[in-house]
């Protein structure tokens, strides 16, 4: 059996911790999307950084002759399809579109943001609380992680969990 795996950081801290412009920008994003702390923001910045790195590598290899170029084209289509399924890119996107993505594109796909945008919660903070307390379900499945990435086809299936007090009363009568 062995020991359980160690948890590893899924984010990278900024190289200049006291950069005033970055700090102000981060605070605005944290408040806008109702993040608990900057680590949540850094995690999504890391996800974006990885996709951009993959896109840069594939752009460099896509014009190579032979199998390497074909492999790069196939891998590029896989990455684009994955981001399209996630709802971050459009159908006919290219690798250049991946390089134009911002962290806000990924933050817009979080369950917390979508619950607020769909009007299931009055504020972004209330959306987080409702998710953590188990009032929100995606496709009938209770999700308690506010940072859950909602795919494009799941977006219309967000609602209240069947045993939630919000499900029977609705948001306006509940408070």
Secondary structure, DSSP 8 states (H G I E B T S, - for coil): ----------S---SSTT-HHHHHHHHHHHHHHT-SSHHHHHHHHHHHHHHHHHHHHHHHHTT-SSHHHHHHHHHHHHHHHHHHHHTSS-TT--HHHHHT--HHHHHTTBHHHHHHHTTSSSSHHHHHHHHHTT-EEETTEE---TT-B--GGGGGGEEE-TT-HHHHH-HHHH-
